[in-house]
Amino acid sequence: MAGSATLAAGAKVFSTNCSSCHQAQGTGQPGVFPPLAKNPTVNGNATRLIHIVKYGLSGSVAVLGTTYNGLMPAWHSTLSDADIAAVLSYVRSSWGNKAGPIDASQVAAVKQ
C-alpha cells in the first residue's frame, strides 16, 4: 500500500486536476465522464492506466456497461511522474478500488 504522504499528495492532485470531470467521489458524470470507482481499468493493468493518464485517451470506451466517447487530456506535460504516480495510487485505493500503488519509476517507464 502507498504511504499516507503519497496518498495525501495524490488526493491533492486529484482534487485540482481530475475531480471536475470524474467528481470528488470518483463517480464520473453519466454518459459524459466515466467513473473511476470500481472501474476495471483503474483496478487492472497499471501500465495501461499510466498510459491513459500520461498520454490521454480519445474515442469510445465502455466502463461498467456504459459507453463514453469523450476526451481524456494528456497530463505528461502538466504533471510530473511523481504526481501521476501519486494520483493513480490514490485513485487505485479509493471508492472501493483495491489495486496496488504505482511509483514514479513505473510512470517514467511508460512511453508513448
N, C-alpha and C positions, 0 to 999 in steps of 0.2 A: 504494500500500500504506500502511496505517496505520503510524504511528510506533511504536517499541518501547515508549514510555511509555503510549500508548493501549492497545496490546495487553496490556501488563502490568496496567493498570487493569481492562481487560475480563476478563482471566483471574481476577482477584480477585473481581470482581462475579459471574462465572460460578460460581466455587468456593463463594461464600457463598450465592447465591440460586438457582442453576439445577442444579447437579450432583447434588443429592439425587434429582431426577426424571430428568434426562437423562444422568446418570452422568458421571464425570470425563473419559472419552474420547468423550463425545457419542454413545454407543451406544444411549441410551434404555433402556427396560425393555420387552421384547417383549410386545405386546398391551396395555400399560399406558401408557407414555410413549414417544412417537416418538423415533427417533434424530435427531440434528442432523447427524451425519457423513454427507456425501454426500446430504443432503436437498435435493430440488429447490426447496422453498420457501426454504430458507436461501440457496441459490445463485441464486435468482431475483429477482423484483421487490423492491427494497428497501422501497418504501412498504408493501407487503403484510406483509412481515416486521416492520417497525416497528409497524404497527397491531396485529399479534398480540401482541407483547411489551408494548406500551404499554397496550392495552385488553383483552387476554385473548382467549381463544377457547374456545368450548364446542361440543359436538356431534361428530358423526362426521367424521373426516378420514383420508384414505388417504395413507400415506407408504411408498414403496418396496414396494408390494404388500401392505401390512398395514394394516388399518383400526383406528383408535384412536377411542375415544369417551370422552374424559376432559374435564378442565377445565384450561386454562392460565390461571393468575391474571393479572389486570391489574397491571402494575408501575408505572403512571404516578404513583401516589401514594406509592410507596416509593422509586423510583429517579429520579434527575434525568435530563434529556435527555442530558447528557454521559455518565452512567453507562450508559444504554440504548445510546447510540452506541458506547461502548467495548466493551460486552459483545457487541453484534452484529458489530462489526468483528473481535473475537476469534473468534467462532463462524464467521464467514464466511471466515476464513483458517486454520482448524484442521481436523484429521482428514480431510484430503482435499478440503475445501471450497476453492474458488478464486474466490470472489466479492470484489468490491471493498469498501473500508471505507465506513462510514457516519459522518457527522458530526452534531453536536448540532443544527445548524440544520435538517437533514433530519428529525430526530426531532421538533423543535418544530413543523414544518410539517404533521405528520400529525395530523389532528383526527378525533374520533370521529364 
